Amino acid sequence: MSDHTPIYEVQAGHLRLFDPELALDFFDEIPLGKSVAACEAGVAGDAMLVSGPLTKTVMRSGIADGEECRFRASGELLGSSFFRQGLLHGPSRWFFVDGTLSAITWFIEGRPCGRATFFHPNGAVARQLRYLDGCPHGPHAFYTAEGTKQADLPYTNGLLDGTVRLFSADGVLVREATFANGKRHGLDTLWSATTGDILFALKYADGMLVASPVVDEVISRHKSIQ
């Protein structure tokens, strides 16, 4: 394994999140709480299993502290999350009715952290999001069930920061807008998905419109990229 390979796992009961792209390096010295299966097997120590109509929750001192499983009315597992002292802490997984994974998000003390991945029913990635200390941070990407990219959204500390790109269903670029610190800053262009014609081209500075139209600047920019 490369020293730069992201790690998202539970190692011998301990949460381990390592992602160089996000400058994330977390190892939890305290093991995660007990699983529902451990409680049902009677090896959960002082934890107790509390069952509701559609839930099973591991609790200590009346607070969720361990795994919580949620079920559909038909009995299939809907999702499984881990808590520590009432806060989400560890992997949170959700499933389609056939049991395949529909989403996984990782939490540290109640805040999403690292990569969160959502899937289409065919197993293809639908969305991959990134978080740091509970805020969107890094590239967020969205895809069709066939793998065609639909959107790129770059975030820094919870704010859009960089070039946002939106695509048509067949992957044609139809919108491109540049942001800085959550505000439009630079070009914002909309194209026709069918003809490729520019429908509008605007220019912003610190969230304020400063020029319209700027078609020649858009054409020049894309020629330089090509």
C-alpha positions as CSV (number, residue, x, y, z in Angstrom):
1,M,0.0,0.0,0.0
2,S,1.3,3.5,-0.9
3,D,2.0,5.9,1.9
4,H,-0.5,8.2,0.2
5,T,-3.3,5.6,-0.1
6,P,-6.4,6.7,1.9
7,I,-7.4,4.5,4.8
8,Y,-11.0,4.3,6.1
9,E,-11.5,1.4,8.4
10,V,-12.0,0.1,11.9
11,Q,-8.7,-1.6,13.0
12,A,-9.3,-4.1,15.9
13,G,-12.1,-1.9,17.1
14,H,-10.3,1.4,16.7
15,L,-11.4,4.0,14.1
16,R,-8.7,4.9,11.6
17,L,-9.1,7.7,9.0
18,F,-6.1,8.7,6.9
19,D,-6.5,10.8,3.7
20,P,-3.6,12.9,2.6
21,E,-5.8,14.8,0.1
22,L,-7.7,16.2,3.1
23,A,-4.7,16.4,5.5
24,L,-6.7,14.0,7.6
25,D,-4.8,11.6,10.0
26,F,-6.9,10.2,12.8
27,F,-6.5,7.2,15.0
28,D,-8.9,6.8,17.9
29,E,-7.2,5.3,21.0
30,I,-10.6,4.5,22.4
31,P,-12.3,1.5,20.7
32,L,-15.7,2.0,19.2
33,G,-18.7,1.0,21.3
34,K,-20.1,-2.5,21.2
35,S,-22.0,-3.8,18.2
36,V,-25.6,-5.0,18.2
37,A,-24.4,-8.5,17.5
38,A,-22.1,-8.4,20.6
39,C,-25.0,-7.4,22.7
40,E,-27.2,-10.1,21.3
41,A,-24.4,-12.6,22.0
42,G,-24.2,-11.4,25.7
43,V,-20.6,-10.1,25.4
44,A,-21.2,-6.4,25.7
45,G,-20.0,-5.7,29.2
46,D,-22.0,-2.9,30.8
47,A,-23.7,-1.9,27.6
48,M,-27.3,-2.8,27.0
49,L,-29.4,-3.3,23.9
50,V,-32.6,-1.3,23.6
51,S,-35.0,-2.4,20.9
52,G,-37.7,-0.3,19.4
53,P,-40.2,-1.2,16.6
54,L,-37.6,-0.6,13.9
55,T,-34.4,0.0,15.8
56,K,-31.8,-1.8,18.0
57,T,-29.5,0.6,19.9
58,V,-26.5,-0.2,22.1
59,M,-26.7,2.1,25.1
60,R,-24.8,3.0,28.2
61,S,-26.2,5.1,31.0
62,G,-29.2,5.8,28.9
63,I,-27.2,7.3,26.0
64,A,-26.5,5.7,22.6
65,D,-23.0,4.4,22.9
66,G,-22.2,1.8,20.3
67,E,-24.0,0.5,17.2
68,E,-27.5,1.4,16.2
69,C,-29.3,-0.6,13.6
70,R,-32.4,0.6,11.8
71,F,-34.7,-1.7,9.9
72,R,-37.4,-1.5,7.3
73,A,-41.0,-2.5,8.3
74,S,-40.4,-5.6,6.2
75,G,-37.4,-6.5,8.3
76,E,-34.5,-5.8,6.1
77,L,-31.6,-3.8,7.5
78,L,-31.9,-0.1,6.5
79,G,-28.8,1.3,8.1
80,S,-26.1,0.9,10.8
81,S,-24.3,3.7,12.6
82,F,-22.0,3.9,15.6
83,F,-22.4,6.4,18.4
84,R,-20.2,7.6,21.3
85,Q,-22.0,9.4,24.1
86,G,-24.9,10.2,21.9
87,L,-22.9,11.5,18.9
88,L,-22.3,9.7,15.7
89,H,-18.7,8.4,15.8
90,G,-17.4,5.9,13.3
91,P,-18.9,4.5,10.1
92,S,-22.5,5.1,9.1
93,R,-23.7,2.7,6.4
94,W,-27.1,2.6,4.6
95,F,-28.4,-0.1,2.4
96,F,-30.9,-0.7,-0.4
97,V,-33.7,-3.2,0.1
98,D,-31.6,-5.9,-1.5
99,G,-28.9,-5.5,1.0
100,T,-26.3,-3.7,-1.2
101,L,-24.6,-0.6,0.1
102,S,-26.3,2.7,-0.7
103,A,-24.1,5.1,1.3
104,I,-21.2,5.3,3.7
105,T,-20.2,8.3,5.8
106,W,-17.5,8.5,8.5
107,F,-18.0,10.6,11.6
108,I,-15.8,11.9,14.4
109,E,-17.6,13.1,17.5
110,G,-20.8,14.0,15.6
111,R,-19.2,15.6,12.6
112,P,-18.8,14.0,9.1
113,C,-15.1,13.7,8.3
114,G,-13.3,12.4,5.3
115,R,-15.0,10.8,2.3
116,A,-18.8,10.2,2.1
117,T,-19.8,8.0,-0.8
118,F,-23.3,7.4,-2.1
119,F,-24.2,4.7,-4.7
120,H,-26.8,4.0,-7.3
121,P,-28.7,0.7,-7.1
122,N,-26.4,-0.8,-9.7
123,G,-23.4,-0.2,-7.5
124,A,-22.0,2.7,-9.4
125,V,-20.9,5.8,-7.4
126,A,-23.6,8.5,-7.4
127,R,-21.9,11.1,-5.3
128,Q,-18.5,11.4,-3.6
129,L,-18.3,14.1,-1.0
130,R,-15.4,15.1,1.2
131,Y,-15.6,16.7,4.7
132,L,-13.1,18.1,7.2
133,D,-14.3,18.9,10.8
134,G,-17.9,18.6,9.7
135,C,-17.6,21.1,6.7
136,P,-17.5,20.3,3.0
137,H,-13.9,20.4,2.0
138,G,-12.3,19.3,-1.3
139,P,-13.9,18.2,-4.5
140,H,-17.5,16.9,-4.6
141,A,-18.4,14.9,-7.6
142,F,-21.8,13.6,-8.9
143,Y,-22.4,10.9,-11.5
144,T,-25.2,9.1,-13.3
145,A,-25.8,5.4,-12.9
146,E,-23.8,4.9,-16.1
147,G,-20.7,6.7,-14.7
148,T,-21.2,10.0,-16.6
149,K,-20.1,13.0,-14.4
150,Q,-22.9,15.5,-13.7
151,A,-21.2,18.0,-11.5
152,D,-17.9,19.1,-9.9
153,L,-18.1,21.3,-6.8
154,P,-14.9,22.3,-5.1
155,Y,-15.1,23.4,-1.4
156,T,-12.7,24.9,1.1
157,N,-13.8,24.9,4.7
158,G,-17.5,24.7,3.8
159,L,-17.5,27.3,1.0
160,L,-17.5,26.9,-2.7
161,D,-13.9,27.8,-3.8
162,G,-12.7,27.1,-7.3
163,T,-14.4,26.2,-10.6
164,V,-17.9,24.7,-10.4
165,R,-18.8,22.6,-13.5
166,L,-22.2,21.2,-14.4
167,F,-22.8,18.7,-17.1
168,S,-25.8,17.4,-19.2
169,A,-27.0,13.9,-18.8
170,D,-24.6,12.7,-21.6
171,G,-21.6,14.5,-20.0
172,V,-21.6,17.8,-22.0
173,L,-20.4,20.8,-20.1
174,V,-23.3,23.2,-19.7
175,R,-22.3,25.5,-16.8
176,E,-19.0,26.7,-15.5
177,A,-18.7,29.3,-12.7
178,T,-15.7,30.3,-10.6
179,F,-16.0,30.9,-6.9
180,A,-13.8,32.3,-4.2
181,N,-14.7,32.0,-0.5
182,G,-18.3,31.2,-1.3
183,K,-18.9,34.0,-3.8
184,R,-18.8,34.1,-7.5
185,H,-15.5,35.5,-8.6
186,G,-14.6,35.3,-12.2
187,L,-16.5,33.9,-15.2
188,D,-19.9,32.3,-15.1
189,T,-21.0,30.8,-18.4
190,L,-24.0,28.8,-19.6
191,W,-23.9,26.7,-22.8
192,S,-26.6,25.0,-24.8
193,A,-26.3,21.2,-24.3
194,T,-27.5,20.6,-27.8
195,T,-25.8,23.2,-29.9
196,G,-22.9,24.3,-27.7
197,D,-23.8,27.9,-28.1
198,I,-23.1,30.3,-25.2
199,L,-26.4,31.3,-23.7
200,F,-24.9,33.8,-21.3
201,A,-21.4,34.8,-20.1
202,L,-21.0,37.0,-17.1
203,K,-18.1,38.1,-15.0
204,Y,-18.1,38.6,-11.2
205,A,-15.8,40.0,-8.6
206,D,-16.4,39.2,-4.9
207,G,-20.0,38.2,-5.6
208,M,-20.8,41.3,-7.6
209,L,-21.6,41.3,-11.4
210,V,-19.0,43.5,-13.1
211,A,-19.3,42.7,-16.8
212,S,-21.9,41.2,-19.2
213,P,-21.5,39.7,-21.7
214,V,-17.9,38.5,-21.9
215,V,-18.3,35.9,-24.6
216,D,-14.9,36.6,-26.2
217,E,-13.1,36.1,-22.9
218,V,-14.9,32.7,-22.4
219,I,-13.9,31.6,-25.9
220,S,-10.3,32.7,-25.3
221,R,-10.1,30.9,-22.0
222,H,-11.3,27.6,-23.4
223,K,-9.0,27.8,-26.4
224,S,-6.1,28.2,-24.0
225,I,-7.2,25.2,-22.0
226,Q,-7.5,23.0,-25.1
